[in-house]
Amino acid sequence: MKFLYAIPAGLAATAAMTAFLYLLSFLTHRVMKVVRILGTMLTRRTQPDGSLSDATSTKVIGNLAHYLVGVLFAIVYLALWDSEVGLVTASWGLLFGLAHGIIAMLMWYFFFMLHPNPPIIPLKTYLLTLIAAHIVFGFIVTYTYYLLLKPNYSFWW
């Protein structure tokens, strides 16, 4: 039963992380729209001027891939806790999010380096922002699990 909790936890955390990135994109006027970046790269639809694809199918593929990976990482978090690595608490969620963010930053870096025609975005800013976004992910996925699992200790411990 616990395994199924990965679905709402992963979806909630991915939604929060995506909202965080879109808010930053809006506030800073920088390209940090992870769904469009991912969709553009997966479909290889980088525009001739280096901008992101605006096609609906690009956004659909970007969303599906992003949320699927979010659920998969939620499963990883649960597997770590089941292996007695940490607890379902705020501090562990933030720590897992930080580690997850560093891993994601490295994966995205190599994705950009290996892609035949990546979009032109401020890569350094995007990669560093991904660390903060994954800390949001780690916190929300942990809090969602905490609410679903109802452990006998405080989340803020």
C-alpha positions as CSV (number, residue, x, y, z in Angstrom):
1,M,0.0,0.0,0.0
2,K,2.8,2.4,0.9
3,F,4.2,2.0,-2.6
4,L,1.1,3.6,-4.0
5,Y,1.8,6.7,-1.9
6,A,4.6,7.5,-4.4
7,I,2.0,8.6,-6.9
8,P,0.4,11.5,-5.0
9,A,3.7,12.4,-3.3
10,G,5.6,12.5,-6.6
11,L,2.8,14.4,-8.4
12,A,2.4,17.0,-5.6
13,A,6.2,17.5,-5.3
14,T,6.6,17.8,-9.1
15,A,3.8,20.3,-9.3
16,A,5.3,22.4,-6.5
17,M,8.7,22.3,-8.1
18,T,7.3,23.2,-11.5
19,A,5.3,26.1,-10.1
20,F,8.5,27.3,-8.3
21,L,10.4,27.3,-11.6
22,Y,7.6,29.0,-13.5
23,L,7.3,31.7,-10.8
24,L,11.1,32.3,-11.0
25,S,10.8,32.4,-14.8
26,F,8.0,35.0,-14.5
27,L,9.8,37.1,-11.9
28,T,13.3,37.1,-13.5
29,H,12.3,36.9,-17.2
30,R,14.7,34.0,-17.7
31,V,13.9,30.8,-19.4
32,M,13.4,28.2,-16.6
33,K,10.2,26.6,-17.8
34,V,11.4,23.0,-17.2
35,V,8.4,21.4,-19.0
36,R,9.1,23.3,-22.2
37,I,12.8,22.8,-22.0
38,L,12.5,19.1,-21.4
39,G,9.8,18.7,-24.1
40,T,11.8,20.7,-26.6
41,M,14.9,18.6,-26.0
42,L,13.1,15.2,-26.0
43,T,11.3,16.0,-29.2
44,R,14.4,17.7,-30.7
45,R,12.3,20.7,-31.7
46,T,14.7,23.5,-30.8
47,Q,13.7,26.4,-33.0
48,P,16.3,27.7,-35.6
49,D,17.0,30.8,-33.4
50,G,17.6,28.5,-30.4
51,S,14.3,29.1,-28.6
52,L,12.0,26.5,-27.2
53,S,9.2,24.8,-29.1
54,D,5.7,26.1,-28.3
55,A,3.9,23.1,-29.9
56,T,1.2,21.5,-27.8
57,S,2.7,18.0,-28.3
58,T,6.1,19.3,-27.0
59,K,4.4,20.5,-23.8
60,V,2.5,17.2,-23.4
61,I,5.7,15.1,-23.8
62,G,7.6,17.5,-21.4
63,N,4.8,17.2,-18.8
64,L,4.5,13.4,-19.0
65,A,8.3,12.9,-18.8
66,H,8.7,15.4,-15.9
67,Y,5.9,14.0,-13.8
68,L,6.9,10.4,-14.5
69,V,10.5,11.2,-13.3
70,G,8.9,12.9,-10.3
71,V,7.0,9.8,-9.3
72,L,10.1,7.7,-9.9
73,F,12.1,9.9,-7.5
74,A,9.3,9.7,-5.0
75,I,9.8,5.9,-5.1
76,V,13.5,6.4,-4.5
77,Y,12.8,8.6,-1.5
78,L,10.4,5.9,-0.1
79,A,13.0,3.2,-0.8
80,L,15.6,5.1,1.2
81,W,13.3,5.6,4.1
82,D,12.3,1.9,4.0
83,S,16.0,1.1,4.1
84,E,16.3,3.1,7.3
85,V,18.2,6.0,5.6
86,G,16.7,9.0,7.4
87,L,13.2,9.7,8.5
88,V,10.1,11.3,7.0
89,T,10.9,14.7,8.5
90,A,11.4,18.2,7.2
91,S,15.2,18.1,7.7
92,W,15.6,14.8,5.8
93,G,13.3,16.0,3.1
94,L,15.4,19.1,2.6
95,L,18.6,17.1,2.7
96,F,17.3,14.5,0.2
97,G,16.1,17.4,-2.0
98,L,19.6,19.0,-1.9
99,A,21.2,15.7,-2.9
100,H,18.5,15.1,-5.6
101,G,19.1,18.7,-6.9
102,I,22.8,18.1,-7.3
103,I,22.1,14.8,-9.2
104,A,19.5,16.6,-11.4
105,M,21.9,19.4,-12.1
106,L,24.6,17.0,-13.3
107,M,22.1,15.0,-15.4
108,W,20.8,18.2,-17.0
109,Y,24.3,19.4,-17.7
110,F,25.2,16.2,-19.5
111,F,21.8,16.2,-21.3
112,F,22.7,19.7,-22.7
113,M,26.2,18.7,-23.6
114,L,25.2,15.6,-25.4
115,H,22.1,16.9,-27.1
116,P,22.6,17.6,-30.9
117,N,20.8,20.9,-30.8
118,P,19.9,22.1,-27.3
119,P,18.0,25.3,-26.8
120,I,19.9,28.5,-26.0
121,I,19.2,29.3,-22.4
122,P,21.3,30.7,-19.5
123,L,22.5,27.3,-18.6
124,K,24.5,28.1,-15.5
125,T,21.6,30.0,-13.9
126,Y,19.2,27.2,-14.9
127,L,21.4,24.5,-13.4
128,L,21.9,26.3,-10.1
129,T,18.1,27.1,-9.9
130,L,17.4,23.3,-10.3
131,I,19.1,22.7,-7.0
132,A,16.7,25.1,-5.2
133,A,13.7,23.6,-7.2
134,H,14.7,20.1,-6.0
135,I,14.9,21.2,-2.4
136,V,11.3,22.3,-2.9
137,F,10.6,18.9,-4.4
138,G,12.2,17.1,-1.4
139,F,10.3,19.1,1.1
140,I,6.9,18.6,-0.5
141,V,7.4,14.9,-1.3
142,T,8.4,14.3,2.3
143,Y,5.5,16.3,3.7
144,T,3.0,14.5,1.5
145,Y,4.4,11.1,2.6
146,Y,4.3,12.3,6.2
147,L,0.6,13.1,5.8
148,L,-0.2,9.8,4.2
149,L,2.0,7.6,6.4
150,K,1.0,9.3,9.7
151,P,4.2,8.3,11.6
152,N,4.3,8.6,15.4
153,Y,6.7,11.6,15.4
154,S,6.7,15.2,14.5
155,F,7.5,16.3,10.9
156,W,9.5,19.3,12.2
157,W,11.8,17.1,14.2
